[in-house]
Amino acid sequence: MYRPGVSSRRSFPVWMVVLITLGVMAILGLTIGLLVHFLAIERYYYYQGSFHISGVTYNETCENAASQASTPLSKDIETQMFNAFQNSSVYKEYISSHIIKLLPYANGSNIQTQLIFRFPPAKRESMRTKIEAILHQLLKENMASWNVVLGSIKLTEISKTNAEKFTNNCCGRQLTNSIKADNRIVNGKRALEGAWPWQADLQWKGKQHCGASLIGSKWLLSAAHCFAKKNNSEDWTVNFGTIVNKPYLTQKVQNIIIHDNYSSSAFHDDIALVQLEKEVVFTKYVRKICLPEAKMQLKENDSVVVTGWGTLYMNGPLPGTLQQALVKIIDNKNCNAPYALAGMVTDTMLCAGFMSGESDSCQNDSGGPLVYPDSRDIWHLVGIVSWGKGCGQKNKPGVYTRVTSYRDWIASKTGI
């Protein structure tokens, strides 16, 4: 029987139902995927921590070399902090921590550190609570030895950009540690990218000629003999980077300052400053080296590293990639022995290498850096490649300009 007022139901085609279902599933899958990406994928987090100590006032930043007075404290804090996090519940998330500043503060100093962790965003709040608790316990345990002011600890999350700016502006910090005992320039091995970010390549009329070290945003330190009869600044350019023909940065030279007492016959006062036309913007691949305090002393057999693009052996080919050599400090008395360099090494020079030969700098390494790490693995420029008798010969180690002897001269010309 016909029943008025009742209409038949409208149905969708099967293909349309399938299409709608697939669309909903796709949107749901994308949403879940994004949630997983943002909440579960690990990310780096950067923090600036600070606390106060009483009794001793420091005024130092990582942009300059730490004084010998503050280095033991900074080393102890960094070591204790590393151990605290390595032995904690967040050891898997912990990446690194470093002292970046020691500043005057109310009858003492404010100690500022930078910390890096890696964890999923979902753990952001819980991780911050754990980090603060670990730092608080660390300071409590070292309250007496560091004269800590309890309750002064602060932890602030900072951006990656600001964290990198802090690190890049620090002197003597490597991006990569590439020290190996068998590395050498003569028959050498390549340095890793970012291992020696202060190394500069001085090019004369477009050709690799000498090395230099970046000591400030506009200043490099090199050897005076590199500019003998080649002191026209317009002929020089400076490259930064590990590979000669693929520099990260190229700069023009504004001025060359050669030491007034430089002697080409005996390599006395073999030191020069190179002023750039423009300031260098520090990056993870281009950073400055710390200058040592004038009173820094190196001992016989201390390990140092020399780097450069010099020949792989006497009159040999030039490498395309930066080379490095781990060498040892040799006391001047031993270096000046009759069978060695026979009294030619003065107090403003230092010897490094091996009496047996082995590793050594060579031709075109001139002006390049000889560097030394302190107890915190912060590198200092202690020598400038100056002269030698051949390359890697027995009883003929390399001779370097002793940078500590010229700290006043460098400061008078650059303000550094």
MOPERA-V234972 format. One record per residue. RES is the residue in one small letter. PHI is phi in whole degrees, 0 to 359 (* if undefined). D_LAST is the distance of its C-alpha to the last C-alpha in Angstrom with 1 decimal. Layout:
BEGIN
res = <RES & RES>
phi = <PHI & PHI>
d_last = <D_LAST & D_LAST>
END
This chain:
BEGIN
res = <m & y & r & p & g & v & s & s & r & r & s & f & p & v & w & m & v & v & l & i & t & l & g & v & m & a & i & l & g & l & t & i & g & l & l & v & h & f & l & a & i & e & r & y & y & y & y & q & g & s & f & h & i & s & g & v & t & y & n & e & t & c & e & n & a & a & s & q & a & s & t & p & l & s & k & d & i & e & t & q & m & f & n & a & f & q & n & s & s & v & y & k & e & y & i & s & s & h & i & i & k & l & l & p & y & a & n & g & s & n & i & q & t & q & l & i & f & r & f & p & p & a & k & r & e & s & m & r & t & k & i & e & a & i & l & h & q & l & l & k & e & n & m & a & s & w & n & v & v & l & g & s & i & k & l & t & e & i & s & k & t & n & a & e & k & f & t & n & n & c & c & g & r & q & l & t & n & s & i & k & a & d & n & r & i & v & n & g & k & r & a & l & e & g & a & w & p & w & q & a & d & l & q & w & k & g & k & q & h & c & g & a & s & l & i & g & s & k & w & l & l & s & a & a & h & c & f & a & k & k & n & n & s & e & d & w & t & v & n & f & g & t & i & v & n & k & p & y & l & t & q & k & v & q & n & i & i & i & h & d & n & y & s & s & s & a & f & h & d & d & i & a & l & v & q & l & e & k & e & v & v & f & t & k & y & v & r & k & i & c & l & p & e & a & k & m & q & l & k & e & n & d & s & v & v & v & t & g & w & g & t & l & y & m & n & g & p & l & p & g & t & l & q & q & a & l & v & k & i & i & d & n & k & n & c & n & a & p & y & a & l & a & g & m & v & t & d & t & m & l & c & a & g & f & m & s & g & e & s & d & s & c & q & n & d & s & g & g & p & l & v & y & p & d & s & r & d & i & w & h & l & v & g & i & v & s & w & g & k & g & c & g & q & k & n & k & p & g & v & y & t & r & v & t & s & y & r & d & w & i & a & s & k & t & g & i>
phi = <* & 285 & 244 & 293 & 90 & 249 & 259 & 285 & 286 & 268 & 248 & 272 & 298 & 302 & 297 & 289 & 299 & 297 & 296 & 296 & 300 & 297 & 296 & 298 & 295 & 294 & 296 & 297 & 296 & 296 & 298 & 297 & 298 & 295 & 298 & 297 & 297 & 278 & 253 & 247 & 289 & 288 & 227 & 275 & 233 & 241 & 227 & 247 & 252 & 211 & 203 & 255 & 237 & 247 & 97 & 233 & 251 & 242 & 218 & 219 & 231 & 288 & 289 & 234 & 298 & 291 & 287 & 295 & 288 & 268 & 302 & 301 & 295 & 299 & 297 & 295 & 297 & 297 & 294 & 295 & 293 & 301 & 296 & 297 & 283 & 295 & 259 & 250 & 287 & 251 & 298 & 288 & 271 & 287 & 251 & 194 & 205 & 214 & 282 & 244 & 210 & 229 & 242 & 300 & 198 & 35 & 61 & 181 & 220 & 257 & 263 & 247 & 235 & 242 & 235 & 231 & 228 & 222 & 196 & 291 & 303 & 298 & 262 & 303 & 289 & 294 & 293 & 300 & 298 & 294 & 298 & 299 & 295 & 294 & 295 & 299 & 293 & 299 & 292 & 297 & 289 & 249 & 302 & 287 & 287 & 259 & 57 & 288 & 268 & 297 & 87 & 268 & 290 & 227 & 228 & 234 & 284 & 236 & 285 & 300 & 299 & 293 & 296 & 293 & 296 & 304 & 293 & 296 & 279 & 289 & 267 & 71 & 259 & 274 & 280 & 225 & 271 & 235 & 280 & 221 & 298 & 265 & 288 & 204 & 275 & 291 & 55 & 274 & 245 & 284 & 278 & 285 & 300 & 84 & 287 & 230 & 290 & 267 & 290 & 240 & 251 & 273 & 248 & 256 & 52 & 86 & 240 & 300 & 230 & 209 & 252 & 199 & 235 & 283 & 246 & 196 & 295 & 232 & 232 & 235 & 247 & 213 & 260 & 298 & 292 & 296 & 250 & 298 & 63 & 222 & 258 & 277 & 300 & 291 & 276 & 249 & 228 & 235 & 252 & 240 & 142 & 271 & 258 & 303 & 268 & 224 & 288 & 286 & 204 & 234 & 232 & 272 & 261 & 266 & 205 & 236 & 244 & 262 & 303 & 301 & 260 & 299 & 242 & 289 & 284 & 239 & 59 & 291 & 51 & 278 & 212 & 212 & 249 & 242 & 260 & 275 & 291 & 233 & 290 & 278 & 271 & 290 & 227 & 292 & 256 & 228 & 222 & 266 & 265 & 285 & 273 & 282 & 295 & 301 & 269 & 298 & 241 & 255 & 251 & 308 & 77 & 299 & 275 & 224 & 232 & 245 & 228 & 170 & 252 & 289 & 300 & 285 & 197 & 305 & 62 & 270 & 285 & 268 & 282 & 272 & 241 & 306 & 251 & 221 & 219 & 272 & 233 & 243 & 292 & 244 & 303 & 302 & 297 & 292 & 292 & 270 & 301 & 305 & 277 & 252 & 256 & 50 & 80 & 276 & 267 & 267 & 293 & 269 & 236 & 220 & 254 & 210 & 146 & 216 & 297 & 279 & 105 & 54 & 286 & 192 & 279 & 212 & 302 & 74 & 278 & 312 & 84 & 284 & 273 & 247 & 237 & 227 & 269 & 278 & 294 & 261 & 62 & 258 & 268 & 236 & 277 & 256 & 212 & 237 & 304 & 241 & 207 & 185 & 257 & 71 & 226 & 70 & 275 & 297 & 63 & 229 & 290 & 289 & 244 & 232 & 293 & 278 & 296 & 300 & 284 & 237 & 297 & 294 & 296 & 298 & 298 & 293 & 265 & 241 & 81 & 269>
d_last = <105.7 & 103.4 & 101.2 & 99.9 & 96.4 & 94.8 & 92.5 & 91.3 & 87.7 & 85.2 & 83.4 & 80.3 & 80.4 & 79.1 & 76.5 & 75.0 & 74.9 & 73.1 & 70.6 & 69.9 & 69.5 & 67.1 & 65.0 & 64.8 & 63.9 & 61.1 & 59.6 & 59.9 & 58.3 & 55.4 & 54.9 & 55.0 & 52.6 & 50.1 & 50.5 & 50.0 & 46.9 & 45.2 & 46.5 & 46.7 & 44.0 & 40.9 & 37.6 & 34.1 & 33.2 & 29.8 & 29.4 & 26.9 & 28.1 & 27.2 & 28.8 & 28.4 & 28.3 & 29.3 & 28.6 & 24.9 & 22.0 & 18.8 & 15.9 & 14.0 & 13.8 & 13.9 & 10.8 & 8.9 & 10.9 & 13.8 & 14.5 & 17.6 & 19.5 & 19.4 & 19.7 & 23.5 & 24.3 & 22.4 & 24.2 & 27.5 & 27.3 & 26.5 & 29.3 & 31.8 & 31.2 & 31.7 & 34.9 & 36.1 & 36.0 & 37.3 & 40.2 & 41.0 & 43.3 & 40.4 & 39.2 & 40.3 & 38.2 & 35.0 & 32.2 & 29.0 & 27.0 & 23.4 & 21.4 & 18.8 & 18.1 & 19.0 & 19.3 & 21.2 & 24.8 & 28.0 & 28.1 & 26.0 & 23.7 & 24.1 & 23.6 & 23.0 & 24.1 & 24.8 & 28.2 & 30.0 & 33.8 & 36.4 & 39.8 & 42.5 & 42.2 & 45.5 & 43.8 & 41.0 & 42.3 & 43.7 & 40.4 & 38.4 & 41.0 & 40.8 & 37.0 & 37.0 & 39.8 & 38.0 & 34.8 & 37.0 & 38.9 & 35.7 & 34.4 & 37.9 & 38.2 & 34.8 & 35.3 & 35.8 & 33.1 & 30.3 & 31.8 & 32.1 & 33.4 & 36.2 & 36.7 & 33.1 & 32.5 & 31.9 & 31.9 & 31.1 & 31.7 & 29.0 & 29.3 & 28.3 & 26.0 & 24.0 & 24.0 & 22.7 & 20.0 & 18.8 & 19.0 & 17.5 & 14.3 & 14.0 & 12.2 & 14.6 & 17.7 & 20.6 & 23.2 & 25.8 & 26.2 & 27.8 & 27.9 & 31.3 & 32.4 & 34.3 & 31.6 & 30.8 & 29.7 & 32.8 & 35.6 & 32.9 & 32.8 & 30.9 & 27.8 & 28.4 & 27.0 & 23.7 & 23.3 & 20.2 & 18.6 & 15.4 & 17.9 & 18.2 & 21.3 & 21.1 & 24.4 & 26.0 & 28.8 & 29.0 & 29.3 & 27.0 & 25.7 & 22.6 & 20.0 & 16.2 & 13.6 & 11.7 & 8.0 & 7.4 & 10.4 & 10.7 & 9.1 & 11.1 & 11.5 & 15.1 & 17.8 & 18.9 & 22.5 & 22.2 & 22.2 & 25.0 & 27.4 & 25.5 & 22.8 & 24.1 & 21.4 & 24.4 & 25.8 & 22.9 & 22.2 & 20.0 & 21.8 & 20.6 & 23.3 & 25.6 & 28.4 & 28.0 & 30.5 & 29.6 & 25.9 & 24.6 & 22.5 & 22.5 & 20.1 & 20.7 & 18.5 & 17.7 & 16.5 & 16.3 & 14.8 & 16.7 & 16.3 & 18.9 & 20.8 & 21.1 & 24.7 & 26.3 & 29.3 & 27.6 & 24.2 & 22.6 & 18.8 & 19.1 & 15.5 & 14.3 & 11.8 & 13.3 & 12.6 & 14.8 & 17.3 & 16.8 & 14.4 & 15.2 & 17.0 & 16.4 & 19.8 & 21.4 & 21.5 & 18.0 & 15.1 & 11.7 & 11.7 & 10.1 & 8.6 & 11.2 & 11.5 & 12.7 & 16.1 & 16.6 & 20.0 & 21.8 & 25.5 & 28.3 & 29.1 & 26.0 & 25.8 & 22.9 & 23.0 & 22.6 & 22.8 & 23.8 & 26.6 & 28.0 & 31.7 & 33.6 & 35.2 & 35.6 & 36.6 & 36.9 & 36.1 & 32.7 & 32.3 & 31.7 & 29.8 & 26.7 & 27.8 & 26.5 & 27.5 & 27.5 & 27.5 & 27.6 & 25.8 & 28.3 & 28.3 & 27.9 & 31.4 & 33.0 & 31.1 & 32.3 & 35.9 & 38.6 & 39.4 & 35.7 & 33.2 & 35.1 & 32.5 & 30.2 & 27.2 & 25.1 & 22.9 & 19.8 & 21.2 & 22.4 & 25.3 & 25.8 & 28.9 & 32.5 & 34.9 & 37.5 & 35.7 & 35.2 & 31.7 & 29.4 & 27.1 & 29.0 & 29.2 & 26.7 & 24.3 & 22.5 & 18.7 & 18.8 & 17.2 & 18.8 & 17.8 & 18.9 & 19.8 & 19.7 & 22.8 & 21.8 & 21.4 & 17.7 & 16.4 & 13.9 & 13.3 & 15.2 & 16.8 & 17.2 & 20.8 & 22.1 & 25.9 & 29.0 & 32.8 & 34.0 & 32.9 & 33.9 & 36.4 & 37.8 & 36.1 & 33.5 & 30.3 & 27.2 & 24.7 & 21.0 & 18.2 & 16.9 & 13.1 & 13.2 & 14.7 & 11.8 & 8.8 & 9.4 & 10.0 & 6.9 & 4.9 & 8.1 & 8.2 & 5.3 & 3.8 & 0.0>
END
